[in-house]
Amino acid sequence: MIHERLDVNIPQNCVEFSHYKSTGNRAFRRAALACAGIGAMLASGALAQTGPSPDSGNAAEPEIFVTAQKREERLQKVPISIAVLSGKTLDKQPSGGTLEALLQVPAISQTNNDAGNLTQVTIRGVAPGVPSGAGGPTTGYYIDAVPFALIRAATVPNTNSYDMARIEVLRGPQGTLYGASALNGVIRIITNDADPSKFEFKARGGVATTSGGDPSFRADTAINIPLIEDKLALRAVADLESIGGWVNQPARNKKNANSALNRSLRFKLAALPSDDLRIDLGAWFERDQWDSGDYSDKNGNQLSTVAQPGKTKFNLYSGKITYNLPFMSISSSTGYLDFDQPFSSDFSYVTGYTTPIQLNASSPTKVFTEELLFNSAGSGSWRWSAGAFYRNARGRVDFVVPGLLPGPLYSRDSSESYAAFGQITRTFADDTFELTGGLRYFHDTSTTEVLSGGFLPAYKAVAKFNKVTPRLTLTWLPSPAFTAYLSYSQGFRSGLNQGALALAASPGLLPAKADTLNNYEVGAKGTTADGLLSFDAAVYYIKWNDVQQLGQILYNGAYTPAVANGPSASGMGTDLTLTLHPAAGFQLGGSIGYSGLKLDADIVQETPYVVLAKKGDRTANSPAWTGSVFANYTAPLSDSLDGRLNISATYRSEVNLRISQSNDNGVAAAVYSSGKPLIVNANFDISTHDNKTFSVYVQNLTNWNGLTSAPAVESLSFRPRPRTIGVQFEAKF
């Protein structure tokens, strides 16, 4: 069966979470009962039909299908808090890539990294203490079936978002189906497959001007060619974006120093030798380069006296073979990632030196993955999935800081892991209820080496980590338009050896253990019978144990900066999304979420002794509030033209960073805070009935200029792009 997918602009669910140890269980029970009561009231009344009534004035929306649980399912039925960005929405995005698109999703927060110009993306506020150098990500990030996870970095590149099938954002732990790094969520970037049934060509282009900066332009094109009708097809996508800078470097007499150039090519080949066999092969080549990072003081200046260029480049290869038997499907997904990121950065900002110190680094990484998956066929009373996963990652870091380190530092990390997992669902009471249970076993062998040739003696450390993660969900499906669920799930992040500098200073230093997150959640989502209102709500309680963080470890009588397992964080959270369809072509909606992620004990630095964070403090880079509102109106302008006006705003409360800092009275904990980004965007589209669209847009309409991250050094303050006005033309054939 072929389903129409995601050709509708779906407003995003806003999910956040909070933790409060002393009242967590009692408060969770009260919230769960309240949510269940509301769900029962709605389900027993107006939620008997799937679509709008004939007189509601709204056109029926197509079914939305996702593969969040590694099988194709209706989005409405999946008992997980999910946000979806459709390919149609992404194609209309006027500028930026996947990271800018994800900013539309509440419960997502991003932390910029000056070293390498990459970004850390987190869900529900569960963020690593620092973006790179201290362990892997807390959010799984997939490009098709290939996990994009580096060994010592929690950051991801800003890939182009053109010609996507969709982006799925899964909130909450996904350790059973997705394994390590899916500690509290997964982001899945899903590209369009080649289609042997039809020819397709589309393109878009646009220009924009930024307040106080250089102009930008972009051009994207995609083509789908059936080579053998219904049997073999090729799809190719090419992207080019020149991003004008707006940050100045007065010491270098350079204006608009943070310009960038992004290029990518994607290819997909699909072969269908028979009705039961499908083979998909893919290749993605990305080349991004920049002149400097997007950080500045409040006047738009960087104080650096040295150049800070860099590149992000990767080749990603994928292959998937799917064979359908009468009672199950078998699929094999293979991926290979070849990644590198050479860059230069002004390290004097961090060290406090008055003379320029230029850090030069590169991080070549190669990752091979293989997943074998078995899925039951049909939709009977039993559904099951089982699989095995293998990952072999090899990464190297070359680190040179002339004037600070006596020589180069060369180190190498490797991680070889495997896992086995299974999930089974049983329906009962005439398919009104479903009970799902899942389990995953994970093993990882991690190796860190200080290589010869640098200023440190060679050294090697090996550690092994094992983890079993469960999942249990009870789903209530009283009608096709309403779903409620009660779930327990667990996510984890693998442990890691200490870094090269820590191992050189303290050979034999023990590795950091894996951290684990337990999530208890009740949620409901549905649509009223006349299509007037749709909603998505969740209440949850989280317990995050053995939190990995940078700290001081006592070893052989001396304290060494290293990755340590700190105190736990815990608490409750809630989120709600509402979308109203008051008239034909008119939509109003919004999302709001609260995150109260708080520490269960003090975080203490021992040398010298200082309390960095107290019990009840928020964790690093974790916002308390996220929210969004939008209004969208579409109306015919003539017999062949339609007009659409969209206004939207996103909000995120401040995030904090706590570190020790020297002052006149000794050493104390310093707290750094970001601003509270409130970004307003607007666009007006004119579309023809033969799939051509002209758009005029304004981004950051109010020219908000506060801090998006919590910088320990003022000169490294990241700010959003100033007000940008542009036009874009898109055509599909």
C-alpha positions in Angstrom: 0.0 0.0 0.0 1.2 3.5 -0.8 0.4 6.2 1.6 0.4 10.0 1.2 2.9 11.3 3.7 3.2 14.6 5.5 2.0 17.0 2.9 0.6 19.2 5.6 2.2 21.7 7.9 1.9 20.1 11.3 2.4 22.4 14.3 4.9 20.9 16.7 4.4 19.5 20.1 6.2 21.3 23.0 7.5 18.8 25.5 9.6 19.8 28.5 10.3 18.1 31.7 11.1 19.0 35.3 12.5 17.2 38.3 11.8 17.6 42.0 12.9 14.8 44.2 10.9 15.4 47.4 7.5 15.4 45.8 8.1 13.6 42.5 6.2 10.4 43.0 3.1 11.9 44.6 3.0 14.8 42.1 3.4 12.4 39.2 0.5 10.3 40.4 -1.7 13.4 40.7 -0.8 14.6 37.2 -1.2 11.2 35.7 -4.7 10.9 37.1 -5.6 14.4 35.9 -4.4 13.7 32.4 -6.1 10.3 32.3 -9.4 11.9 33.5 -9.2 14.6 30.8 -8.5 11.9 28.2 -11.4 9.8 29.2 -13.8 12.8 29.1 -12.6 13.8 25.6 -12.6 10.2 24.3 -16.1 9.5 25.5 -17.5 12.5 23.8 -16.5 14.2 20.6 -13.7 12.0 19.5 -15.6 9.4 17.5 -14.5 10.3 14.0 -11.1 10.7 12.3 -11.5 13.8 10.1 -13.4 17.1 10.0 -17.1 17.0 9.5 -18.5 18.1 6.1 -19.6 21.5 7.3 -16.4 22.4 9.2 -14.9 24.1 6.3 -11.6 22.3 6.6 -10.2 20.0 3.9 -9.5 16.5 5.2 -5.8 16.1 6.0 -4.0 13.0 4.6 -2.8 10.3 6.9 0.6 10.8 8.4 2.9 7.7 8.7 6.1 7.5 10.6 8.7 4.9 11.3 9.6 5.9 14.8 9.2 2.4 16.2 11.1 0.9 13.2 8.0 -0.1 11.4 5.5 2.1 9.4 2.6 3.2 11.6 0.0 6.0 11.7 1.4 8.9 13.7 -1.8 9.1 15.7 -1.3 5.5 17.0 2.3 5.8 18.1 2.5 5.9 22.0 5.5 8.3 22.0 5.7 12.1 22.2 6.6 12.9 18.6 7.0 16.0 16.5 7.1 15.8 12.7 8.4 18.4 10.2 7.1 17.5 6.8 9.1 17.6 3.6 6.7 20.2 2.2 7.4 22.4 5.2 11.1 22.0 4.9 11.2 22.8 1.2 9.5 26.1 1.9 12.1 27.0 4.6 13.5 30.2 3.4 17.1 29.9 4.8 19.3 27.6 6.9 19.3 23.9 7.3 18.1 21.2 9.6 19.2 23.0 12.8 17.1 26.1 11.9 14.2 23.8 11.1 14.5 22.1 14.5 14.2 25.5 16.2 10.5 25.3 15.3 10.1 22.3 17.7 9.6 23.2 21.3 11.4 21.0 23.8 14.5 21.3 21.5 17.3 23.4 22.8 20.6 24.1 21.0 24.1 25.1 22.4 26.7 26.6 20.1 30.3 25.6 20.2 33.0 28.1 19.2 35.5 25.3 18.6 34.4 23.9 15.3 31.2 25.8 14.7 29.1 22.7 15.4 25.9 22.6 17.5 24.7 20.5 20.4 21.0 19.6 20.2 19.2 18.4 23.2 15.6 17.3 24.1 13.7 18.1 27.2 16.7 19.9 28.7 18.9 16.8 29.2 22.2 18.3 28.0 25.8 17.3 28.4 27.8 19.8 30.5 29.9 20.9 27.5 29.3 20.3 23.7 32.6 18.6 23.0 35.6 16.9 24.7 33.6 15.3 27.5 31.6 12.4 26.1 28.9 11.6 23.6 25.5 13.2 23.0 22.4 12.8 25.1 20.2 12.9 21.9 20.5 10.3 19.2 20.9 11.9 15.7 20.2 9.8 12.6 20.6 10.6 8.9 18.3 8.0 7.4 19.3 4.8 9.2 22.9 5.9 9.9 23.6 7.2 13.5 25.6 10.4 13.4 27.4 10.1 16.8 31.0 11.0 17.4 33.0 9.5 20.3 34.0 12.6 22.3 31.6 15.2 20.9 27.9 15.8 21.4 27.6 18.1 18.4 26.1 17.7 14.9 26.5 19.6 11.6 23.9 21.8 10.1 23.0 19.8 7.0 20.8 21.0 4.2 17.1 20.4 4.6 15.9 20.3 1.0 14.1 17.3 -0.5 13.5 15.6 2.8 10.7 13.1 3.4 10.4 14.4 7.0 12.2 15.0 10.3 10.9 13.0 13.2 11.7 14.2 16.8 11.1 11.4 19.4 11.0 12.8 22.9 11.9 10.7 25.9 14.4 7.8 26.3 14.7 5.6 23.3 17.3 3.1 24.6 15.4 0.0 23.6 15.1 0.6 19.9 18.0 3.1 19.3 20.6 2.2 21.9 23.4 4.4 23.3 23.2 8.2 23.0 19.3 8.1 22.8 19.4 9.1 26.5 16.3 11.3 26.3 15.3 11.4 22.6 16.1 10.8 19.0 16.1 13.1 15.9 15.7 11.3 12.6 16.6 13.1 9.4 14.8 11.1 6.7 15.5 11.9 3.0 13.3 11.0 0.1 13.9 7.7 -1.5 14.2 7.3 -5.3 10.8 6.5 -6.9 10.7 4.2 -10.0 7.0 5.1 -10.7 7.4 8.7 -11.8 9.7 11.5 -13.0 10.0 14.5 -10.7 12.1 17.7 -10.9 12.0 20.6 -8.5 14.2 23.6 -7.6 14.2 26.6 -5.4 16.4 29.7 -5.2 16.5 32.8 -3.1 18.4 35.9 -2.0 18.3 37.7 1.3 19.8 40.7 3.0 20.8 40.9 6.7 20.8 44.0 8.8 24.4 45.2 9.1 25.7 42.3 7.1 26.4 40.9 3.7 23.7 39.4 1.4 23.1 35.7 1.2 21.8 33.4 -1.6 20.9 29.8 -2.1 20.1 27.4 -4.9 18.7 23.8 -4.5 17.6 21.3 -7.0 16.3 17.7 -7.0 15.5 15.2 -9.7 14.0 11.8 -9.7 14.5 9.6 -12.8 12.9 6.2 -13.4 15.6 4.2 -15.2 13.4 1.1 -15.5 9.7 1.8 -15.0 8.6 0.5 -11.6 11.9 -1.3 -11.1 14.9 1.1 -10.9 15.2 4.8 -10.2 17.9 7.4 -9.3 17.3 10.5 -7.2 19.9 13.3 -7.0 19.9 16.5 -4.9 22.4 19.4 -5.2 22.5 22.3 -2.7 24.5 25.5 -2.6 24.2 28.2 0.1 26.3 31.3 0.5 25.7 32.9 3.9 26.6 36.5 4.4 28.4 37.4 7.5 27.4 40.1 10.0 30.1 40.0 12.7 33.2 42.3 12.5 36.8 41.8 13.6 38.1 45.3 14.2 41.6 44.1 15.1 41.9 42.5 11.7 40.1 45.3 9.9 37.6 42.7 8.6 33.9 43.3 8.3 31.3 40.6 8.2 33.9 38.1 9.1 31.6 35.1 9.8 30.5 34.4 6.2 30.1 30.7 5.2 29.7 28.6 2.2 27.8 25.3 2.3 27.6 22.7 -0.5 26.2 19.2 -0.7 25.4 16.4 -3.1 23.0 13.5 -2.4 22.3 10.4 -4.5 19.8 7.6 -3.9 19.4 4.5 -6.1 16.3 2.3 -5.6 15.9 -1.2 -7.2 12.8 -3.3 -6.9 13.7 -6.7 -8.5 10.4 -8.2 -7.3 7.3 -7.2 -5.3 9.0 -8.5 -2.1 12.5 -7.2 -2.5 13.7 -3.6 -2.4 17.3 -2.3 -2.4 18.2 1.3 -1.6 21.7 2.7 -1.9 22.6 6.2 -0.9 25.6 8.6 -0.8 25.7 12.1 0.8 28.7 14.5 0.3 28.7 17.6 2.5 31.3 20.4 2.4 30.8 23.4 4.7 33.3 26.1 5.3 33.3 29.3 7.4 35.5 32.2 8.1 34.6 32.6 11.8 32.0 31.5 14.4 28.7 33.4 14.9 29.7 35.0 18.2 30.3 38.6 19.1 29.9 41.3 21.8 26.8 43.4 22.0 28.2 45.7 19.3 28.6 42.9 16.8 32.4 42.7 17.2 34.9 39.9 17.8 38.0 40.9 19.6 40.2 38.2 18.0 43.4 39.2 16.3 43.8 35.9 14.4 41.9 34.2 11.7 39.4 31.5 12.7 38.5 29.6 9.6 37.2 26.0 9.6 35.6 23.3 7.6 33.1 20.5 8.2 33.2 17.8 5.6 31.7 14.3 5.6 30.9 11.5 3.2 28.0 9.3 4.3 27.2 6.0 2.5 24.1 3.9 3.2 22.6 0.7 2.0 19.3 -0.9 2.9 17.9 -4.3 1.7 14.3 -5.2 2.6 12.7 -8.6 1.8 9.1 -9.3 2.7 8.0 -12.8 3.6 4.3 -13.7 4.2 4.7 -13.5 8.0 7.6 -11.0 8.4 10.0 -8.6 6.8 13.7 -8.7 7.0 15.9 -5.6 6.5 19.6 -4.9 6.6 20.8 -1.3 7.0 24.5 -0.6 6.5 26.1 2.8 7.0 29.6 4.3 6.7 30.5 7.8 7.9 33.8 9.5 7.0 33.9 12.8 8.9 36.5 15.5 9.5 36.6 19.0 10.9 39.8 21.0 10.6 39.5 24.4 12.2 41.4 27.3 13.9 40.2 29.2 16.9 41.5 32.1 19.1 42.3 30.2 22.3 43.4 33.4 24.1 39.7 34.1 24.9 39.6 30.9 27.1 43.1 31.2 28.7 42.9 34.9 29.5 46.2 35.5 27.7 46.7 39.0 26.3 48.7 37.7 23.3 47.1 35.8 20.5 47.0 32.0 20.9 45.7 30.2 17.9 44.4 26.7 18.4 44.6 24.4 15.4 42.8 21.1 15.5 41.3 18.4 13.3 39.2 15.3 14.2 39.0 12.7 11.4 36.4 10.0 12.4 35.2 6.9 10.6 32.1 5.0 11.7 30.7 1.8 10.3 27.3 0.6 11.4 25.1 -2.4 10.6 21.6 -3.2 11.8 19.7 -6.4 11.0 15.9 -6.0 11.7 13.0 -8.5 11.7 9.5 -7.2 11.8 6.2 -9.2 12.0 3.9 -8.7 9.1 0.3 -7.6 9.2 -1.7 -6.0 12.0 -2.9 -9.0 14.0 -3.2 -9.3 17.8 0.6 -9.8 18.1 3.2 -7.5 16.6 6.9 -7.9 17.2 10.3 -6.6 16.2 13.8 -8.1 16.9 17.2 -7.1 15.8 21.0 -6.9 16.2 23.2 -3.8 15.9 27.0 -3.4 15.4 29.1 -0.2 15.4 32.8 0.3 14.9 34.0 3.9 15.4 37.5 5.2 15.0 38.4 8.8 15.8 41.6 10.8 16.1 42.2 14.3 17.5 45.2 16.4 16.5 45.6 19.4 18.7 48.2 22.1 18.4 48.3 25.3 20.5 51.6 27.1 19.9 52.7 29.3 22.8 50.6 27.3 25.3 51.4 23.7 24.8 55.1 22.6 24.4 54.2 20.6 21.3 51.3 18.8 19.4 49.0 16.5 21.1 47.9 13.4 19.2 45.3 11.0 20.5 43.0 8.3 19.2 39.7 6.9 20.4 37.8 3.8 19.2 34.5 2.2 20.2 33.4 -1.2 19.1 29.9 -2.0 20.3 27.1 -4.5 19.6 23.6 -4.9 20.8 20.6 -7.2 20.6 17.0 -5.9 21.0 13.4 -6.9 20.8 10.0 -5.5 21.2 6.6 -7.2 21.3 3.0 -5.8 21.3 -0.2 -7.6 22.2 -3.6 -6.1 21.4 -6.7 -7.0 23.4 -10.3 -5.9 24.1 -11.1 -5.6 20.4 -7.9 -3.7 19.7 -8.9 -1.0 22.2 -5.8 -1.6 24.3 -2.2 -2.5 23.4 0.6 -3.7 25.8 4.2 -3.3 24.5 7.4 -4.5 26.1 10.9 -4.2 24.9 14.5 -5.0 26.0 18.0 -4.2 24.7 21.4 -5.6 25.6 24.4 -3.4 24.8 28.2 -4.0 25.0 30.9 -1.5 24.2 34.7 -1.8 24.2 36.3 1.7 24.4 40.0 2.4 23.7 41.8 5.7 24.2 45.4 6.1 23.1 47.9 9.0 23.6 50.0 8.6 20.4 53.7 9.0 20.1 55.0 12.0 18.2 53.5 14.6 20.5 54.8 16.1 23.7 53.2 13.5 25.9 54.4 9.9 26.5 52.4 7.2 24.7 49.7 5.6 26.8 46.7 3.3 26.2 43.5 2.7 28.2 40.8 0.1 27.5 37.4 -0.1 29.2 34.3 -2.2 28.7 30.7 -1.2 29.3 27.4 -3.2 29.4 23.8 -2.1 29.7 20.3 -3.6 29.6 17.5 -1.1 28.9 13.8 -1.9 29.2 10.6 -0.3 27.9 6.9 -1.0 28.9 3.9 0.8 27.5 0.1 0.5 27.9 -1.8 2.2 25.1 -5.6 3.0 25.0 -7.1 3.4 21.5 -10.9 4.1 22.0 -11.2 5.6 18.5 -9.0 6.3 15.5 -8.9 10.0 16.6 -7.7 9.5 20.1 -4.7 7.8 21.7 -3.6 7.7 25.4 -0.6 5.9 26.8 1.2 5.2 30.0 4.8 4.2 29.7 8.1 3.5 31.4 11.3 3.8 29.3 15.0 3.9 29.9 17.8 5.6 28.0 21.6 5.5 28.5 24.8 7.0 27.3 27.9 4.7 27.2 30.8 5.3 29.5 34.2 6.6 28.2 37.8 6.6 29.0 39.4 9.8 30.3 40.9 12.2 27.7 44.5 12.2 26.6 45.6 15.1 29.0 44.0 13.5 32.0 45.5 10.1 31.3 49.0 11.6 30.8 48.7 13.4 34.1 47.3 10.5 36.0 47.9 7.1 34.2 45.4 4.5 35.3 42.6 7.0 36.0 39.3 5.1 35.9 36.8 5.8 33.1 33.5 7.5 33.6 30.6 5.1 33.9 27.5 5.1 31.7 24.7 7.4 32.8 21.1 6.3 32.8 17.8 8.1 32.5 14.4 6.6 33.7 11.2 8.1 32.4 7.6 7.6 33.6 5.1 9.2 31.3 1.4 9.6 30.6 0.2 11.2 27.4 -2.8 11.8 25.1 -3.3 13.1 21.6 -6.3 13.4 19.4 -8.6 15.5 17.2 -12.2 16.5 17.8 -14.9 15.0 15.6 -15.5 18.2 13.6 -11.7 18.9 13.2 -11.9 22.1 15.1 -9.2 21.2 17.6 -6.3 18.9 17.8 -4.1 18.4 20.9 -1.0 16.6 22.2 -0.2 16.5 25.9 2.2 14.6 28.2 3.2 14.5 31.8 6.3 12.8 32.9 8.8 12.2 35.7 12.5 11.7 35.1 15.3 10.3 37.2 18.8 10.9 35.6 21.5 8.8 37.4 25.3 9.0 37.3 25.3 12.2 35.3 28.5 12.5 33.3 30.2 15.9 33.7 33.6 17.5 33.9 35.0 17.6 37.4 38.0 16.9 39.7 39.0 13.3 40.5 41.4 12.5 43.3 44.0 10.0 42.1 47.4 9.2 43.8 47.1 12.2 46.1 46.4 14.7 43.3 43.3 16.1 41.8 43.0 15.8 38.0 40.4 17.5 35.7 38.4 14.6 34.2 35.0 13.3 33.3 33.2 12.2 36.5 29.9 10.7 37.3 28.2 13.4 39.4 24.9 13.5 41.4 21.6 12.6 39.9 19.0 15.0 38.6 15.3 14.3 38.8 11.8 15.8 38.6 8.6 16.2 36.7 7.5 17.9 33.5 4.6 18.6 31.3 3.9 19.8 27.8 0.9 20.8 25.7 0.2 21.6 22.1 -3.1 22.9 20.8 -4.1 23.6 17.2 -7.3 25.4 16.3 -9.0 25.3 12.9 -11.7 28.0 13.2 -12.4 28.4 9.5 -11.4 27.2 6.1 -7.7 28.0 5.5 -7.2 29.4 9.0 -5.1 27.9 11.7 -4.1 29.1 15.1 -1.9 27.2 17.5 0.7 27.1 20.2 2.8 25.0 22.5 4.1 25.5 26.0 6.4 23.4 28.1 8.0 23.6 31.5 11.3 21.9 32.4 12.4 21.8 36.0 15.5 19.5 35.7 17.3 20.0 39.0 20.2 18.5 40.8 19.6 16.1 43.7 22.9 17.0 45.5 25.7 19.6 45.4 28.4 19.5 42.8 31.8 20.2 44.4 35.2 21.0 43.0 38.0 19.8 45.3 41.0 21.8 44.2 40.5 24.3 45.7 37.2 23.4 47.4 34.2 25.2 46.0 30.6 24.3 45.6 29.9 24.7 41.8 26.2 24.0 42.0 23.8 23.4 44.9 21.1 20.8 45.3 18.0 22.2 43.5 20.0 24.1 40.9 19.2 23.6 37.3 21.6 21.5 35.2 23.8 23.0 32.6 22.3 24.3 29.4 18.7 23.3 30.4 15.9 25.8 29.8 13.0 26.0 32.2 10.4 27.1 29.5 9.9 26.7 25.8 7.0 27.8 23.8 5.7 28.8 20.4 2.6 30.4 18.8 1.6 30.6 15.1 -1.2 31.9 12.9 -1.6 30.7 9.3 -4.1 31.9 6.8 -4.6 30.7 3.2 -7.1 32.1 0.8 -7.5 32.2 -3.0 -6.3 35.3 -4.8 -7.7 34.4 -8.2 -8.8 31.3 -10.1 -5.2 30.2 -10.4 -3.4 31.8 -7.4 -3.5 31.2 -3.7 -2.0 33.4 -1.0 -0.7 32.4 2.4 0.3 34.6 5.3 2.2 33.0 8.3 3.4 34.6 11.5 5.1 32.6 14.2 7.2 33.1 17.3 9.4 30.9 19.4 10.5 31.4 23.0 13.1 29.8 25.2 14.0 30.8 28.7 17.5 31.4 29.9 20.1 28.6 30.3 22.9 28.6 32.9 26.5 27.5 33.1 28.4 27.1 36.4 32.2 26.9 36.6 34.9 27.9 39.2 36.6 31.2 38.7 39.3 33.1 40.5 38.7 36.5 42.0 40.2 38.8 44.6 38.8 36.7 47.4 40.0 33.4 46.1 38.0 30.9 44.1 34.2 30.9 43.8 31.5 29.4 41.6 30.5 31.7 38.8 27.1 31.5 37.1 26.8 32.6 33.5 23.4 33.0 31.9 22.1 33.3 28.4 19.3 35.6 27.3 15.7 34.6 26.7 15.4 34.3 22.9 12.1 35.5 21.5 12.3 35.1 17.7 9.4 36.3 15.5 9.2 35.3 11.8 6.8 36.1 9.0 6.3 35.2 5.4 3.8 35.7 2.6 3.5 33.1 -0.2 1.8 33.3 -3.6 1.3 29.8 -5.1 0.0 28.7 -8.5 -2.0 25.6 -8.9 0.8 24.1 -11.0 3.2 24.0 -8.0 5.1 27.3 -8.3 5.5 29.4 -5.2 7.0 32.9 -4.7 7.7 33.9 -1.1 8.7 37.1 0.8 9.9 36.6 4.3 11.3 38.3 7.3 13.3 36.4 10.0 14.0 37.8 13.5 11.4 40.5 12.8 12.1 42.3 16.0 15.9 42.1 15.6 16.4 40.3 18.9 20.1 40.6 19.8 20.5 38.8 23.1 22.6 35.8 24.1 21.5 32.4 22.9 24.2 30.5 24.9 25.6 31.0 28.4 29.2 32.2 27.7 32.0 32.1 30.3 33.8 34.7 28.2 31.8 37.7 26.9 33.7 37.7 23.6 32.3 34.2 22.9 28.7 35.3 23.1 26.6 33.6 20.5 23.7 35.7 19.1 21.0 35.0 16.5 21.3 36.3 13.0 20.0 39.9 12.8 16.8 40.8 11.0 16.9 39.2 7.6 14.6 40.0 4.6 14.5 37.8 1.6 12.6 36.4 -1.4 12.5 32.8 -2.6 11.0 31.0 -5.7 10.2 27.3 -5.8 8.9 25.2 -8.7 8.0 21.5 -9.0 7.4 19.6 -12.2 
